[in-house]
Amino acid sequence: MDLEKSPPPQQQNPEGCLVVAIRIPVRIVVLVLVVPVRMVWDGLVVAGRFLNDTVFRPLGRALLWVGRAVFVWPFVGLWRYVVVPLGKGLAWLGNVFVVVPCVWLYRYVLTPVGHAIAWVARGIGAGLEWIYVRLLTPLGHGIMWVLTPIGQAIAWCVNGLVWVVRITVTGIGTALYWTARILIVLPALGLWRYILVPVGQVLAVIGREIGEALGHAWRVAGRISRAVGRFLGTLLRWIFVEPVRWVYRSVLTPVGHAVRDVVLRPAAEAARAVGRVARQALESARESVRRARADVRQMLFGRPPEPEEVVRREPAGAETRTLGSSTTALTKD
């Protein structure tokens, strides 16, 4: 079995000896480890599908129907026939007893009061504006004319202090920057460039090969699992199904036909003959009972009177009327 998957022609890249040396052992080890897992996985998949088709899906449908009957339909009925009419009634009551009075109160009470308060506030604002423009503004200009030289002196002192602090902080920051660059950044950069990057590349190659080996081994294990499954199915068919089929065709079917022809059919014919004899005997017994009842009735009550012969107005036999005879009422002499 070829354990090395050849890439497509358009993806062929030159690979080093390290990659080739890592690939074959990794794929062999991964294949040995993955085959049992894939077989167990396929078995679990088959069992899960069987349970899903025979147990979980019918159970889920039954539970879904029960859930609808127990939870959904009662709540739908409650919402449709109780909550919605009750909500409409409460909305109508709220509109009548809350919204309409509030609208009336806002329109005819609060709006006039608000207009009055706004008129008073505008008057107070006009007075405060006159005080600000006519009194406070000239007073503020006079105070600013007195305090401007003092403010400029204070601002110059503050700017000088800020310049000194900025120069000091800049020097300290520059010194700390170069100290940190020499003691931390350059060693860390060398560690990253000359140690971590090569090690990472090697680990990336190993991880890539392990991933490709896992995929390849999973596919190969799937084929092996399918082959084992077919073998076990064939073995089960030859060990159990075919013998049972052969016994059914070669032994049970002829025995059944023989039992049917030798035992069941004669037994059925005999049963039907016995039934016919029993029915005939029953009919004879019924006839004997009817005759005995008739004899007893005759002994007790006598023979019933013979029915009188009714004279028929129509001629019988040879005297039957014909169109050519003169025995009709119109041609009779």
KARA-V832395 format. One record per pair of residues at least 12 apart in sequence whose C-alpha atoms are under 8 Angstrom apart, sorted by sequence separation. I is the first residue (numbers start at 1). J is the second residue. D is the distance in whole Angstrom. If there is no record, write none. Layout:
<<I/J/D> <I/J/D>>
//
This chain:
<<4/24/7> <3/24/7> <4/27/8> <3/27/7> <3/28/7> <30/210/8> <34/214/8> <38/218/7> <42/222/8> <31/213/8> <35/217/7> <39/221/7> <26/209/7> <27/210/7> <30/213/6> <31/214/7> <34/217/6> <35/218/7> <38/221/6> <39/222/7> <42/225/7> <22/206/7> <26/210/7> <30/214/6> <34/218/6> <38/222/6> <35/220/8> <19/205/7> <23/209/6> <27/213/5> <31/217/5> <35/221/5> <39/225/5> <19/206/8> <22/209/8> <23/210/8> <26/213/7> <27/214/7> <30/217/6> <31/218/8> <34/221/7> <35/222/8> <38/225/7> <27/216/8> <31/220/8> <35/224/8> <19/209/8> <23/213/8> <27/217/7> <31/221/7> <35/225/8> <5/216/7> <3/216/8>>
//
